């Protein structure tokens, strides 16, 4: 890959790493001009005691890491009524936000075995509590459109779905893509005093006009760029550039860097030098006008993308200022 000067400090507002990987993350941060990272939901996912995990993160990274907690939907009988109180305790202990994984709306079930919709009214106290506490909700709802389409030779993500069959939601037991986003949007509308960050460009990077319309309609809604350059970069670059310039106050930079969680492709990369190329690909996409370049997640489609060459003032907001404004504790 062709290297080029990258002189911007950056906050990666969407990463996942375990306490055991914190020292490695510190090395990756130094190598890639990362000022801070926002670590999402790993203690609860891995079943690590909260206070022990928070101490380990701080010991390795000090105030350069902010942690977002996730509710325990995976309990045999999840206590939806207790989620708001638990969030309050964790925010008092230093948590900077709430992370919601895609399983809400797709897999999580209540004590009676019923699928919990994203807009289930029993969760309203949780969303309201986040607003009351002044912490954002980073919410991953739905997934790429192809994940909801038939699993056949016409599915452009077939290779990826064969490797991760549990990512396919095309069966009748799952709500469809647009239904899930409609549920999420109703939550955003019902809670105007709560800040919501839609992971993965609001999980509709295939349709920039839709994302733009959501940002227009919901002033409390923001998006991040996490793991979707492969989709964003398929649009004409002038359209993508115009979107980022227009919505320069509403988009946060994120990568989906994952370490210490056996879940995704970059988990197996043991050499920190590998992540230099991973981040350089992001810088190249946002900072140059190069055409037909590799994107950071080749498993997400073997096509190439066009870089968008954003102005420095837009990059500053994307990389740093928007995260500082929205996320308590981010330096």
Secondary structure, DSSP 8 states (H G I E B T S, - for coil): ---------EEEEEEEE-GGGHHHHHHHHHHTTEEEEEEESHHHHHT--HHHHHHHHHHHHGGGEEEEE---TTSTT--GGGHHHHHHHHHHTT--EEEE-TTTTTT-B-TTS-B--TT-GGGHHHHHHHHHHT-EEEE--S--GGGGS-SSTT-TTHHHHHHTGGG---STTS--HHHHHHHHHHHHHH-TTS-EEEHHHHT-TT-HHHHHHHHHH-TTEEEE-TT-HHHHTTS-HHHHHHHHHHTTTSEE----EEES-TTSGGGG---HHHHHHHHHHHHHHHH----SB--S-GGG-S--B------HHHHHIIIIIHHHHHSTT--
